[in-house]
Amino acid sequence: MLKMDAAALGQFLSAEFLQVAEDFSLERVEEDGLTVRLNVSAKHLRPGGTVSGPSMFGLADVGVYLAILSRVGPVALAVTTNCSIDFMRKPVANADLLCHVRLLKLGRVLAVGECLLFSDGDDRPVARASLTYSIPKA
């Protein structure tokens, strides 16, 4: 059951993570997962005009974080404890990235999620990530 919808998650990002809130926008929030967009700008690019690896990691990290919050509510201190990311192909230049997130486990203490990242308009994934989060006691 969802405890935060797209509007609530967006407000949470703006209040708690103002430094990056404008970089991300939610496309879809449902019980089975969500899709978040990286609004690509010059600060996300590497030489050659494609999105950098650290920016892709940030998208996956924020995506899983928001998926967890959508289910448990506004727990600002949930933290990443593990991440594995496979970069599979070069992103399309001058395109936003979309991150499709699915939670595999949502326990009392740990949550595990997986992501597929795509260049907007291309159905071939550019990266796959798996992240584990620690959820603090309420």
DRENSEKOL-681609 format. One record per atom (N, C-alpha, C): residue number from 1; residue in three letters; atom name; x, y, z. Coordinates in pm, 1 decimal. Each point is the difference from the previous one (the first is absolute). Example, Ala and Ser with C-alpha at 12.3 -4.5 7.8 and 13.67 -1.06 7.14 Angstrom:
# residues 2
pt pos 1, code ALA, site N, u 1319.0, v -569.0, w 780.0
pt pos 1, code ALA, site CA, u -89.0, v 119.0, w 0.0
pt pos 1, code ALA, site C, u 90.0, v 120.0, w 0.0
pt pos 2, code SER, site N, u -35.0, v 105.0, w -72.0
pt pos 2, code SER, site CA, u 82.0, v 119.0, w 6.0
pt pos 2, code SER, site C, u -77.0, v 109.0, w 73.0
# end
This chain:
# residues 138
pt pos 1, code MET, site N, u 83.0, v -117.5, w 0.0
pt pos 1, code MET, site CA, u -83.0, v 117.5, w 0.0
pt pos 1, code MET, site C, u 88.4, v 125.1, w 0.0
pt pos 2, code LEU, site N, u -33.3, v 96.8, w -84.3
pt pos 2, code LEU, site CA, u 78.1, v 123.1, w -9.5
pt pos 2, code LEU, site C, u -27.5, v 92.7, w 117.9
pt pos 3, code LYS, site N, u 107.2, v 53.3, w 58.1
pt pos 3, code LYS, site CA, u -13.1, v 99.8, w 105.8
pt pos 3, code LYS, site C, u 34.5, v 139.1, w -50.4
pt pos 4, code MET, site N, u 69.9, v 8.2, w -115.0
pt pos 4, code MET, site CA, u 32.6, v 128.8, w -62.1
pt pos 4, code MET, site C, u -19.8, v -13.6, w -150.2
pt pos 5, code ASP, site N, u -70.6, v 96.9, w -58.8
pt pos 5, code ASP, site CA, u -19.1, v 1.0, w -144.5
pt pos 5, code ASP, site C, u 106.6, v 89.9, w -63.7
pt pos 6, code ALA, site N, u -9.5, v 20.0, w -131.1
pt pos 6, code ALA, site CA, u 100.7, v 78.6, w -71.8
pt pos 6, code ALA, site C, u 10.2, v 141.6, w 54.6
pt pos 7, code ALA, site N, u -111.7, v 62.9, w 29.1
pt pos 7, code ALA, site CA, u 2.6, v 137.0, w 52.0
pt pos 7, code ALA, site C, u 68.4, v 5.9, w 136.2
pt pos 8, code ALA, site N, u -32.9, v -93.2, w 88.3
pt pos 8, code ALA, site CA, u 60.7, v -2.0, w 133.8
pt pos 8, code ALA, site C, u 149.9, v -28.5, w -8.4
pt pos 9, code LEU, site N, u 39.7, v -90.5, w -87.9
pt pos 9, code LEU, site CA, u 142.9, v -29.2, w -16.7
pt pos 9, code LEU, site C, u 74.8, v 120.9, w -54.8
pt pos 10, code GLY, site N, u -60.4, v 69.7, w -95.8
pt pos 10, code GLY, site CA, u 61.3, v 121.5, w -54.6
pt pos 10, code GLY, site C, u 16.0, v 108.0, w 105.2
pt pos 11, code GLN, site N, u -101.8, v 16.6, w 83.3
pt pos 11, code GLN, site CA, u 8.2, v 98.4, w 108.8
pt pos 11, code GLN, site C, u 107.8, v -39.6, w 100.0
pt pos 12, code PHE, site N, u 11.1, v -128.8, w 29.8
pt pos 12, code PHE, site CA, u 102.1, v -49.2, w 91.7
pt pos 12, code PHE, site C, u 138.9, v 30.4, w -55.2
pt pos 13, code LEU, site N, u 22.6, v -29.5, w -127.9
pt pos 13, code LEU, site CA, u 129.3, v 29.6, w -60.8
pt pos 13, code LEU, site C, u 31.4, v 148.3, w 8.5
pt pos 14, code SER, site N, u -97.1, v 84.1, w -30.3
pt pos 14, code SER, site CA, u 21.3, v 144.6, w 4.0
pt pos 14, code SER, site C, u 31.4, v 49.9, w 140.2
pt pos 15, code ALA, site N, u -61.1, v -61.1, w 100.0
pt pos 15, code ALA, site CA, u 22.4, v 43.8, w 138.5
pt pos 15, code ALA, site C, u 129.8, v -55.3, w 57.7
pt pos 16, code GLU, site N, u 31.3, v -126.5, w -27.8
pt pos 16, code GLU, site CA, u 113.5, v -66.2, w 65.0
pt pos 16, code GLU, site C, u 126.8, v -4.2, w -84.3
pt pos 17, code PHE, site N, u -14.3, v 7.2, w -131.6
pt pos 17, code PHE, site CA, u 115.8, v -11.2, w -89.5
pt pos 17, code PHE, site C, u -5.3, v 109.0, w -107.2
pt pos 18, code LEU, site N, u -13.0, v 122.3, w 45.1
pt pos 18, code LEU, site CA, u -14.1, v 114.2, w -89.8
pt pos 18, code LEU, site C, u 113.9, v 7.1, w -101.9
pt pos 19, code GLN, site N, u 121.3, v -43.6, w 40.7
pt pos 19, code GLN, site CA, u 116.3, v 9.6, w -87.0
pt pos 19, code GLN, site C, u -12.5, v -84.8, w -126.9
pt pos 20, code VAL, site N, u -84.9, v -102.7, w 1.0
pt pos 20, code VAL, site CA, u -15.1, v -85.1, w -119.1
pt pos 20, code VAL, site C, u -144.7, v -15.3, w -45.8
pt pos 21, code ALA, site N, u -92.6, v 58.6, w 70.8
pt pos 21, code ALA, site CA, u -142.7, v -22.1, w -29.4
pt pos 21, code ALA, site C, u -35.8, v 33.6, w -144.3
pt pos 22, code GLU, site N, u 57.6, v 105.6, w -54.7
pt pos 22, code GLU, site CA, u -36.4, v 38.3, w -137.1
pt pos 22, code GLU, site C, u 58.5, v -94.2, w -105.0
pt pos 23, code ASP, site N, u 92.9, v -85.2, w 40.0
pt pos 23, code ASP, site CA, u 59.8, v -94.9, w -94.7
pt pos 23, code ASP, site C, u -93.4, v -116.2, w -33.1
pt pos 24, code PHE, site N, u -98.0, v -25.2, w 86.3
pt pos 24, code PHE, site CA, u -83.9, v -119.3, w -13.2
pt pos 24, code PHE, site C, u -147.8, v 35.6, w -7.1
pt pos 25, code SER, site N, u -74.0, v -78.0, w -78.3
pt pos 25, code SER, site CA, u -145.6, v 14.0, w -1.0
pt pos 25, code SER, site C, u -60.8, v -139.5, w -9.8
pt pos 26, code LEU, site N, u -109.5, v -17.7, w 70.2
pt pos 26, code LEU, site CA, u -66.8, v -129.9, w 2.3
pt pos 26, code LEU, site C, u -95.1, v -12.1, w -117.1
pt pos 27, code GLU, site N, u 10.1, v -110.4, w -70.6
pt pos 27, code GLU, site CA, u -84.6, v -27.9, w -115.4
pt pos 27, code GLU, site C, u -117.1, v -90.1, w 38.1
pt pos 28, code ARG, site N, u 26.3, v -94.2, w 93.9
pt pos 28, code ARG, site CA, u -100.1, v -99.3, w 37.1
pt pos 28, code ARG, site C, u 31.9, v -48.5, w 140.1
pt pos 29, code VAL, site N, u -104.1, v -9.5, w 83.5
pt pos 29, code VAL, site CA, u 14.6, v -59.3, w 133.4
pt pos 29, code VAL, site C, u -117.7, v -94.1, w 20.0
pt pos 30, code GLU, site N, u 29.7, v -128.7, w 14.1
pt pos 30, code GLU, site CA, u -102.0, v -102.5, w 21.4
pt pos 30, code GLU, site C, u 52.7, v -98.6, w 102.9
pt pos 31, code GLU, site N, u -86.4, v -86.6, w 48.2
pt pos 31, code GLU, site CA, u 41.1, v -95.8, w 102.3
pt pos 31, code GLU, site C, u 112.2, v -92.5, w -47.5
pt pos 32, code ASP, site N, u 4.2, v -31.3, w -128.3
pt pos 32, code ASP, site CA, u 102.8, v -91.6, w -49.6
pt pos 32, code ASP, site C, u 132.0, v 69.4, w -32.8
pt pos 33, code GLY, site N, u 6.1, v 131.8, w 11.7
pt pos 33, code GLY, site CA, u 123.7, v 71.8, w -26.9
pt pos 33, code GLY, site C, u -25.5, v 139.5, w -50.3
pt pos 34, code LEU, site N, u 105.7, v 61.8, w -50.1
pt pos 34, code LEU, site CA, u -14.1, v 135.6, w -50.9
pt pos 34, code LEU, site C, u 98.6, v 24.1, w -112.6
pt pos 35, code THR, site N, u -21.1, v 111.8, w -68.0
pt pos 35, code THR, site CA, u 92.2, v 47.2, w -102.4
pt pos 35, code THR, site C, u 36.1, v 143.2, w 33.3
pt pos 36, code VAL, site N, u 129.7, v 27.3, w 4.9
pt pos 36, code VAL, site CA, u 48.4, v 134.3, w 28.5
pt pos 36, code VAL, site C, u 90.6, v 43.6, w -115.8
pt pos 37, code ARG, site N, u -7.3, v 127.7, w -32.9
pt pos 37, code ARG, site CA, u 75.3, v 58.0, w -111.6
pt pos 37, code ARG, site C, u 115.0, v 82.9, w 53.5
pt pos 38, code LEU, site N, u 117.0, v -16.8, w -61.3
pt pos 38, code LEU, site CA, u 110.4, v 91.4, w 22.5
pt pos 38, code LEU, site C, u -11.5, v 108.1, w -105.5
pt pos 39, code ASN, site N, u -26.8, v 122.8, w 44.6
pt pos 39, code ASN, site CA, u -10.2, v 115.0, w -89.7
pt pos 39, code ASN, site C, u 142.7, v 43.7, w -32.8
pt pos 40, code VAL, site N, u 52.5, v -54.9, w -107.4
pt pos 40, code VAL, site CA, u 141.0, v 14.9, w -32.5
pt pos 40, code VAL, site C, u 33.3, v 144.1, w -35.5
pt pos 41, code SER, site N, u 109.5, v 48.4, w 61.1
pt pos 41, code SER, site CA, u 55.1, v 131.1, w -32.4
pt pos 41, code SER, site C, u 151.3, v -15.3, w -14.4
pt pos 42, code ALA, site N, u 69.2, v 109.5, w -26.6
pt pos 42, code ALA, site CA, u 144.6, v -4.3, w -24.0
pt pos 42, code ALA, site C, u 77.1, v -63.3, w 116.1
pt pos 43, code LYS, site N, u -47.3, v 17.9, w 122.9
pt pos 43, code LYS, site CA, u 73.6, v -54.5, w 115.1
pt pos 43, code LYS, site C, u -2.3, v -152.5, w 5.9
pt pos 44, code HIS, site N, u -86.5, v -64.3, w -77.4
pt pos 44, code HIS, site CA, u -10.5, v -146.3, w -0.4
pt pos 44, code HIS, site C, u 81.8, v -66.3, w -110.8
pt pos 45, code LEU, site N, u 62.6, v 80.4, w -83.9
pt pos 45, code LEU, site CA, u 63.2, v -53.4, w -120.7
pt pos 45, code LEU, site C, u 149.4, v -23.4, w 17.2
pt pos 46, code ARG, site N, u 46.1, v -99.0, w -73.3
pt pos 46, code ARG, site CA, u 143.3, v -26.8, w -10.5
pt pos 46, code ARG, site C, u 43.9, v 47.7, w -138.8
pt pos 47, code PRO, site N, u 131.0, v 4.4, w -26.9
pt pos 47, code PRO, site CA, u 43.3, v 37.7, w -134.9
pt pos 47, code PRO, site C, u -69.0, v -87.1, w -105.6
pt pos 48, code GLY, site N, u -44.8, v 62.1, w -105.1
pt pos 48, code GLY, site CA, u -74.4, v -70.8, w -103.7
pt pos 48, code GLY, site C, u -149.8, v 20.7, w 11.7
pt pos 49, code GLY, site N, u -43.8, v 63.3, w 110.1
pt pos 49, code GLY, site CA, u -140.3, v 35.9, w 13.2
pt pos 49, code GLY, site C, u -92.0, v -107.9, w 52.4
pt pos 50, code THR, site N, u 53.5, v -110.9, w 52.3
pt pos 50, code THR, site CA, u -86.8, v -102.8, w 56.1
pt pos 50, code THR, site C, u -1.6, v 11.3, w 152.4
pt pos 51, code VAL, site N, u -102.8, v -53.8, w 60.5
pt pos 51, code VAL, site CA, u -16.0, v 6.0, w 145.2
pt pos 51, code VAL, site C, u 111.1, v -79.9, w 67.3
pt pos 52, code SER, site N, u 57.5, v 58.1, w 104.6
pt pos 52, code SER, site CA, u 111.4, v -62.5, w 71.4
pt pos 52, code SER, site C, u -46.3, v -115.4, w 88.5
pt pos 53, code GLY, site N, u 94.0, v -88.0, w 32.4
pt pos 53, code GLY, site CA, u -27.6, v -111.5, w 91.1
pt pos 53, code GLY, site C, u -48.1, v 46.3, w 136.0
pt pos 54, code PRO, site N, u 65.2, v 99.3, w 62.7
pt pos 54, code PRO, site CA, u -49.4, v 46.3, w 130.0
pt pos 54, code PRO, site C, u -143.5, v 52.8, w -5.8
pt pos 55, code SER, site N, u -37.7, v 63.3, w -111.1
pt pos 55, code SER, site CA, u -138.2, v 48.3, w -13.1
pt pos 55, code SER, site C, u -97.5, v -117.0, w -12.4
pt pos 56, code MET, site N, u 41.5, v -106.0, w -70.4
pt pos 56, code MET, site CA, u -85.3, v -118.6, w -10.6
pt pos 56, code MET, site C, u -13.4, v -68.0, w 135.6
pt pos 57, code PHE, site N, u 110.5, v -7.6, w 76.0
pt pos 57, code PHE, site CA, u -7.5, v -55.4, w 135.0
pt pos 57, code PHE, site C, u -97.8, v 81.7, w 84.2
pt pos 58, code GLY, site N, u 10.7, v 133.5, w -7.7
pt pos 58, code GLY, site CA, u -89.8, v 85.9, w 77.3
pt pos 58, code GLY, site C, u -146.0, v -24.1, w -34.4
pt pos 59, code LEU, site N, u -29.5, v -18.4, w -128.2
pt pos 59, code LEU, site CA, u -137.4, v -27.6, w -42.1
pt pos 59, code LEU, site C, u -50.2, v -131.0, w 59.5
pt pos 60, code ALA, site N, u 81.8, v -104.3, w -6.3
pt pos 60, code ALA, site CA, u -40.7, v -129.1, w 56.9
pt pos 60, code ALA, site C, u -19.3, v 11.8, w 150.7
pt pos 61, code ASP, site N, u 90.6, v 67.9, w 67.3
pt pos 61, code ASP, site CA, u -6.8, v 16.0, w 144.7
pt pos 61, code ASP, site C, u -126.1, v 76.4, w 41.4
pt pos 62, code VAL, site N, u -26.3, v 111.0, w -65.4
pt pos 62, code VAL, site CA, u -120.6, v 78.0, w 29.6
pt pos 62, code VAL, site C, u -125.2, v -80.2, w -34.1
pt pos 63, code GLY, site N, u 4.3, v -74.5, w -109.9
pt pos 63, code GLY, site CA, u -116.1, v -79.4, w -39.8
pt pos 63, code GLY, site C, u -39.8, v -102.4, w 104.4
pt pos 64, code VAL, site N, u 96.8, v -76.1, w 50.3
pt pos 64, code VAL, site CA, u -31.5, v -100.9, w 101.3
pt pos 64, code VAL, site C, u -42.5, v 68.2, w 129.7
pt pos 65, code TYR, site N, u 68.1, v 106.6, w 37.2
pt pos 65, code TYR, site CA, u -35.7, v 75.2, w 120.4
pt pos 65, code TYR, site C, u -146.3, v 44.4, w -5.5
pt pos 66, code LEU, site N, u -40.5, v 58.4, w -112.2
pt pos 66, code LEU, site CA, u -137.9, v 46.4, w -13.4
pt pos 66, code LEU, site C, u -98.9, v -116.7, w -1.3
pt pos 67, code ALA, site N, u 37.5, v -112.0, w -61.0
pt pos 67, code ALA, site CA, u -88.3, v -116.8, w 0.0
pt pos 67, code ALA, site C, u -23.2, v -48.7, w 143.0
pt pos 68, code ILE, site N, u 105.5, v 0.5, w 80.7
pt pos 68, code ILE, site CA, u -14.5, v -41.1, w 140.0
pt pos 68, code ILE, site C, u -90.8, v 98.2, w 73.5
pt pos 69, code LEU, site N, u 25.9, v 128.6, w -15.6
pt pos 69, code LEU, site CA, u -82.2, v 100.6, w 69.0
pt pos 69, code LEU, site C, u -145.9, v -7.4, w -42.7
pt pos 70, code SER, site N, u -24.0, v -33.5, w -125.9
pt pos 70, code SER, site CA, u -138.8, v -10.0, w -46.7
pt pos 70, code SER, site C, u -76.4, v -105.8, w 78.4
pt pos 71, code ARG, site N, u 71.9, v -97.9, w 55.1
pt pos 71, code ARG, site CA, u -63.3, v -109.2, w 73.1
pt pos 71, code ARG, site C, u 5.2, v 14.8, w 150.7
pt pos 72, code VAL, site N, u 106.6, v 66.9, w 54.7
pt pos 72, code VAL, site CA, u 13.3, v 8.4, w 145.8
pt pos 72, code VAL, site C, u -27.6, v 139.9, w 54.1
pt pos 73, code GLY, site N, u -9.4, v 99.7, w -86.4
pt pos 73, code GLY, site CA, u -21.5, v 137.2, w 43.7
pt pos 73, code GLY, site C, u 131.2, v 76.2, w 7.9
pt pos 74, code PRO, site N, u -5.6, v 125.4, w 43.0
pt pos 74, code PRO, site CA, u 116.8, v 88.7, w -3.5
pt pos 74, code PRO, site C, u 105.4, v -30.5, w 106.7
pt pos 75, code VAL, site N, u 84.8, v -97.5, w -28.0
pt pos 75, code VAL, site CA, u 108.2, v -38.6, w 91.3
pt pos 75, code VAL, site C, u 130.3, v 55.2, w -59.0
pt pos 76, code ALA, site N, u 33.9, v 123.7, w 35.6
pt pos 76, code ALA, site CA, u 113.8, v 68.3, w -61.6
pt pos 76, code ALA, site C, u 132.4, v -71.3, w 24.3
pt pos 77, code LEU, site N, u 13.0, v -73.2, w 108.0
pt pos 77, code LEU, site CA, u 129.2, v -58.5, w 34.8
pt pos 77, code LEU, site C, u 21.8, v -141.6, w -52.3
pt pos 78, code ALA, site N, u -85.9, v -49.1, w -87.3
pt pos 78, code ALA, site CA, u 28.7, v -126.9, w -67.6
pt pos 78, code ALA, site C, u 126.2, v 21.9, w -83.3
pt pos 79, code VAL, site N, u 93.9, v -95.1, w 4.6
pt pos 79, code VAL, site CA, u 128.6, v 19.7, w -67.3
pt pos 79, code VAL, site C, u 38.0, v -121.5, w -83.9
pt pos 80, code THR, site N, u 73.5, v 25.9, w -106.8
pt pos 80, code THR, site CA, u 51.6, v -104.7, w -86.2
pt pos 80, code THR, site C, u 107.6, v -77.8, w 75.2
pt pos 81, code THR, site N, u -10.5, v -132.3, w -0.6
pt pos 81, code THR, site CA, u 103.3, v -82.1, w 61.5
pt pos 81, code THR, site C, u 78.7, v -80.0, w -103.4
pt pos 82, code ASN, site N, u -56.2, v -15.2, w -119.6
pt pos 82, code ASN, site CA, u 70.8, v -72.1, w -105.6
pt pos 82, code ASN, site C, u -56.1, v 41.6, w -135.2
pt pos 83, code CYS, site N, u 88.3, v 2.3, w -99.3
pt pos 83, code CYS, site CA, u -43.4, v 27.8, w -137.2
pt pos 83, code CYS, site C, u 90.6, v -74.2, w -96.6
pt pos 84, code SER, site N, u -62.3, v -57.3, w -99.2
pt pos 84, code SER, site CA, u 72.6, v -61.0, w -111.1
pt pos 84, code SER, site C, u -65.0, v 52.7, w -127.2
pt pos 85, code ILE, site N, u 83.1, v 50.5, w -91.7
pt pos 85, code ILE, site CA, u -55.3, v 54.1, w -123.9
pt pos 85, code ILE, site C, u 80.6, v -53.0, w -118.2
pt pos 86, code ASP, site N, u -72.2, v -43.3, w -100.8
pt pos 86, code ASP, site CA, u 61.3, v -46.2, w -124.6
pt pos 86, code ASP, site C, u -32.7, v 101.9, w -107.7
pt pos 87, code PHE, site N, u 103.8, v 57.3, w -59.4
pt pos 87, code PHE, site CA, u -17.5, v 92.9, w -110.9
pt pos 87, code PHE, site C, u 4.9, v -83.1, w -127.4
pt pos 88, code MET, site N, u -112.2, v -2.3, w -74.4
pt pos 88, code MET, site CA, u -12.3, v -93.2, w -111.9
pt pos 88, code MET, site C, u 22.1, v 62.4, w -137.0
pt pos 89, code ARG, site N, u -31.2, v 127.1, w -14.2
pt pos 89, code ARG, site CA, u 23.4, v 67.5, w -127.5
pt pos 89, code ARG, site C, u 1.8, v 149.8, w 25.3
pt pos 90, code LYS, site N, u 54.1, v 71.1, w -93.5
pt pos 90, code LYS, site CA, u 9.3, v 144.8, w 10.9
pt pos 90, code LYS, site C, u -139.3, v 61.0, w -14.5
pt pos 91, code PRO, site N, u -37.6, v 91.6, w 91.6
pt pos 91, code PRO, site CA, u -130.0, v 67.0, w -14.2
pt pos 91, code PRO, site C, u -5.0, v 85.2, w -126.7
pt pos 92, code VAL, site N, u -119.1, v 24.2, w -47.4
pt pos 92, code VAL, site CA, u -20.5, v 88.4, w -114.0
pt pos 92, code VAL, site C, u 37.7, v 141.8, w 42.3
pt pos 93, code ALA, site N, u 78.3, v 68.0, w -82.5
pt pos 93, code ALA, site CA, u 40.8, v 137.5, w 30.4
pt pos 93, code ALA, site C, u -121.6, v 92.7, w 0.0
pt pos 94, code ASN, site N, u 3.8, v 98.6, w 87.4
pt pos 94, code ASN, site CA, u -103.8, v 103.5, w 9.3
pt pos 94, code ASN, site C, u -138.7, v -56.1, w 29.2
pt pos 95, code ALA, site N, u -6.4, v -105.8, w 79.7
pt pos 95, code ALA, site CA, u -129.1, v -58.4, w 36.8
pt pos 95, code ALA, site C, u -5.6, v -18.4, w 151.3
pt pos 96, code ASP, site N, u -118.3, v 22.7, w 56.9
pt pos 96, code ASP, site CA, u -21.4, v -31.3, w 140.9
pt pos 96, code ASP, site C, u 11.4, v -150.6, w 19.7
pt pos 97, code LEU, site N, u 22.0, v -40.6, w 125.4
pt pos 97, code LEU, site CA, u -0.7, v -141.8, w 33.1
pt pos 97, code LEU, site C, u -122.8, v -32.0, w 83.9
pt pos 98, code LEU, site N, u -56.4, v -117.7, w -22.0
pt pos 98, code LEU, site CA, u -112.2, v -49.8, w 77.8
pt pos 98, code LEU, site C, u 46.8, v -121.2, w 79.3
pt pos 99, code CYS, site N, u -44.2, v -8.1, w 124.1
pt pos 99, code CYS, site CA, u 36.4, v -110.2, w 87.8
pt pos 99, code CYS, site C, u -127.7, v -70.5, w 44.5
pt pos 100, code HIS, site N, u -13.4, v -126.5, w -39.0
pt pos 100, code HIS, site CA, u -113.9, v -82.2, w 40.3
pt pos 100, code HIS, site C, u 43.5, v -81.2, w 121.0
pt pos 101, code VAL, site N, u -69.0, v 17.9, w 112.3
pt pos 101, code VAL, site CA, u 37.7, v -61.2, w 126.9
pt pos 101, code VAL, site C, u -104.9, v -101.2, w 42.7
pt pos 102, code ARG, site N, u 49.3, v -111.1, w 53.4
pt pos 102, code ARG, site CA, u -86.3, v -102.7, w 58.2
pt pos 102, code ARG, site C, u 61.7, v -41.5, w 132.6
pt pos 103, code LEU, site N, u -80.8, v -0.6, w 105.1
pt pos 103, code LEU, site CA, u 48.2, v -47.1, w 129.2
pt pos 103, code LEU, site C, u -10.7, v -151.1, w 5.5
pt pos 104, code LEU, site N, u 109.8, v -66.4, w 34.0
pt pos 104, code LEU, site CA, u 2.2, v -145.2, w 10.2
pt pos 104, code LEU, site C, u -30.8, v -46.3, w 140.9
pt pos 105, code LYS, site N, u 40.5, v 81.0, w 98.9
pt pos 105, code LYS, site CA, u -25.0, v -31.8, w 140.2
pt pos 105, code LYS, site C, u -19.7, v 130.3, w 74.7
pt pos 106, code LEU, site N, u -100.8, v 3.2, w 83.9
pt pos 106, code LEU, site CA, u -22.2, v 114.5, w 87.6
pt pos 106, code LEU, site C, u -27.2, v -55.3, w 138.6
pt pos 107, code GLY, site N, u 105.2, v -4.5, w 80.5
pt pos 107, code GLY, site CA, u -11.3, v -50.4, w 135.7
pt pos 107, code GLY, site C, u -3.4, v 113.9, w 100.3
pt pos 108, code ARG, site N, u 8.7, v -35.8, w 127.6
pt pos 108, code ARG, site CA, u 0.0, v 102.6, w 105.1
pt pos 108, code ARG, site C, u 131.9, v 75.0, w 6.1
pt pos 109, code VAL, site N, u 109.8, v -68.4, w -35.5
pt pos 109, code VAL, site CA, u 133.1, v 58.5, w 14.4
pt pos 109, code VAL, site C, u 69.6, v 20.6, w -134.4
pt pos 110, code LEU, site N, u -22.9, v -89.0, w -95.4
pt pos 110, code LEU, site CA, u 66.4, v 8.2, w -129.8
pt pos 110, code LEU, site C, u -101.0, v 0.2, w -113.8
pt pos 111, code ALA, site N, u 37.9, v 69.8, w -105.9
pt pos 111, code ALA, site CA, u -77.1, v -1.5, w -124.0
pt pos 111, code ALA, site C, u 97.1, v -23.2, w -114.6
pt pos 112, code VAL, site N, u -43.0, v -78.2, w -98.0
pt pos 112, code VAL, site CA, u 81.8, v -29.4, w -117.2
pt pos 112, code VAL, site C, u -81.3, v 37.4, w -123.5
pt pos 113, code GLY, site N, u 64.2, v 75.0, w -89.1
pt pos 113, code GLY, site CA, u -66.8, v 40.5, w -122.6
pt pos 113, code GLY, site C, u 88.6, v -20.5, w -120.2
pt pos 114, code GLU, site N, u -64.2, v -8.7, w -116.1
pt pos 114, code GLU, site CA, u 75.2, v -10.0, w -123.9
pt pos 114, code GLU, site C, u -50.1, v 105.6, w -97.2
pt pos 115, code CYS, site N, u 89.5, v 42.9, w -88.2
pt pos 115, code CYS, site CA, u -31.8, v 107.2, w -94.8
pt pos 115, code CYS, site C, u 48.8, v -36.5, w -139.1
pt pos 116, code LEU, site N, u -71.8, v 47.3, w -98.2
pt pos 116, code LEU, site CA, u 47.7, v 4.0, w -137.1
pt pos 116, code LEU, site C, u -3.9, v 145.2, w -43.9
pt pos 117, code LEU, site N, u 109.8, v 47.5, w -57.1
pt pos 117, code LEU, site CA, u 10.6, v 136.9, w -46.8
pt pos 117, code LEU, site C, u -2.6, v 1.6, w -152.1
pt pos 118, code PHE, site N, u -75.5, v 94.0, w -55.0
pt pos 118, code PHE, site CA, u -17.1, v 12.7, w -144.0
pt pos 118, code PHE, site C, u 19.0, v 145.1, w -42.1
pt pos 119, code SER, site N, u 55.8, v 20.9, w -119.0
pt pos 119, code SER, site CA, u -5.1, v 132.7, w -60.7
pt pos 119, code SER, site C, u -142.6, v 23.3, w -45.2
pt pos 120, code ASP, site N, u -50.3, v 120.7, w 21.3
pt pos 120, code ASP, site CA, u -137.0, v 32.4, w -41.0
pt pos 120, code ASP, site C, u -14.4, v -23.8, w -150.1
pt pos 121, code GLY, site N, u -100.2, v -78.0, w -38.1
pt pos 121, code GLY, site CA, u -26.5, v -29.2, w -139.9
pt pos 121, code GLY, site C, u 70.1, v -123.0, w -53.6
pt pos 122, code ASP, site N, u 77.6, v -69.4, w 83.8
pt pos 122, code ASP, site CA, u 71.9, v -120.0, w -43.3
pt pos 122, code ASP, site C, u -36.0, v -113.3, w 95.5
pt pos 123, code ASP, site N, u -40.5, v -114.6, w -52.9
pt pos 123, code ASP, site CA, u -43.8, v -110.1, w 87.3
pt pos 123, code ASP, site C, u 112.8, v -95.7, w 38.8
pt pos 124, code ARG, site N, u 123.6, v 33.2, w -33.7
pt pos 124, code ARG, site CA, u 114.8, v -82.3, w 39.9
pt pos 124, code ARG, site C, u 57.9, v 54.8, w 130.1
pt pos 125, code PRO, site N, u 9.3, v -82.2, w 104.7
pt pos 125, code PRO, site CA, u 53.7, v 50.8, w 126.1
pt pos 125, code PRO, site C, u 147.2, v 39.4, w -12.3
pt pos 126, code VAL, site N, u 33.9, v 111.3, w 67.1
pt pos 126, code VAL, site CA, u 139.3, v 44.5, w 3.4
pt pos 126, code VAL, site C, u 70.6, v -48.2, w 126.6
pt pos 127, code ALA, site N, u -76.8, v -31.1, w 104.6
pt pos 127, code ALA, site CA, u 59.2, v -48.8, w 124.6
pt pos 127, code ALA, site C, u -103.7, v -79.0, w 78.8
pt pos 128, code ARG, site N, u 52.9, v -88.3, w 86.5
pt pos 128, code ARG, site CA, u -82.0, v -76.9, w 92.9
pt pos 128, code ARG, site C, u 64.1, v 14.8, w 136.1
pt pos 129, code ALA, site N, u -82.1, v 24.5, w 102.0
pt pos 129, code ALA, site CA, u 54.7, v 18.7, w 134.3
pt pos 129, code ALA, site C, u -81.9, v -77.3, w 102.3
pt pos 130, code SER, site N, u 68.9, v -41.2, w 105.0
pt pos 130, code SER, site CA, u -63.0, v -63.9, w 115.6
pt pos 130, code SER, site C, u 48.7, v 75.1, w 123.1
pt pos 131, code LEU, site N, u -93.9, v 42.0, w 84.6
pt pos 131, code LEU, site CA, u 35.4, v 77.7, w 118.9
pt pos 131, code LEU, site C, u -67.8, v -56.5, w 123.4
pt pos 132, code THR, site N, u 70.3, v 8.6, w 112.4
pt pos 132, code THR, site CA, u -54.6, v -37.4, w 128.4
pt pos 132, code THR, site C, u 2.6, v 122.9, w 89.6
pt pos 133, code TYR, site N, u -107.5, v 20.2, w 70.4
pt pos 133, code TYR, site CA, u -15.4, v 112.8, w 92.9
pt pos 133, code TYR, site C, u -24.0, v -50.1, w 141.1
pt pos 134, code SER, site N, u 53.6, v 71.6, w 95.5
pt pos 134, code SER, site CA, u -29.9, v -22.0, w 140.7
pt pos 134, code SER, site C, u -109.6, v 98.5, w 40.1
pt pos 135, code ILE, site N, u -103.6, v -50.1, w 63.6
pt pos 135, code ILE, site CA, u -113.0, v 83.9, w 42.5
pt pos 135, code ILE, site C, u 8.5, v 13.9, w 152.1
pt pos 136, code PRO, site N, u 13.8, v 122.8, w 50.9
pt pos 136, code PRO, site CA, u 10.9, v 17.2, w 145.1
pt pos 136, code PRO, site C, u -129.5, v -36.2, w 71.2
pt pos 137, code LYS, site N, u 13.3, v -39.5, w 126.2
pt pos 137, code LYS, site CA, u -119.2, v -29.8, w 80.0
pt pos 137, code LYS, site C, u -80.9, v 127.3, w 18.3
pt pos 138, code ALA, site N, u -131.5, v -16.2, w -6.3
pt pos 138, code ALA, site CA, u -89.8, v 116.1, w 14.4
pt pos 138, code ALA, site C, u -0.7, v 52.8, w 141.0
# end
